[in-house]
Amino acid sequence: MTEAKKTATAAKTTAKKAAPKKAASKKATAPAVKLTGATYATGKRKDSVARIYLVPGKGNIIVNETPMAEYFRRPVLQMIIAQPFAVTNRAGAFDVIAMVSGGGLSGQAGAVKHGISKALEKTEPELRKALKAAGFLTRDSRVVERKHYGVRKARRSTQFSKR
């Protein structure tokens, strides 16, 4: 009886291993864009770094090989990324390919905005005045302070106890 059970379980495991696995690719395929003649810029915010390629096109924004609306689902983050185009009246004039790493979504959106602004300035130097006035060319250098020794957080100490 035990040998029959062993052979039955062995047959089940080999059947599971032999079954072909389906590729579970739910990621929407982004349209292939050639980067020849693209303008490159790097944007930074908090711990995030965004490498931006700006190509004349229809206004598609691709972040880490996914469309912007899927990567940044919150409308506020999408609005932040679109700000440089709104200020310079260049909405729909350029395609953006962004590779972002580090930090959270908010920092990444700020890094993409900073990179887009720098790339727009490189392509059209006359846009510098509008971008600079809006504050998009300045790198927001605020980063999270490190935790210090003997303290609960960066600056928060333990509660004082008199007794």
Secondary structure, DSSP 4 states (H G I P E B T S, - for coil): -HHHHHHHHHHHHHHHHHSPPP----SPPPPP---TT-EEEEEEETTEEEEEEEEESS--EEETTEEHHHHS-SHHHHHHHHHHHHHHT-TTTEEEEEEEESS-HHHHHHHHHHHHHHHHHHH-GGGHHHHHHHT-SS-----PPPPPTTSSSSS--PPP---
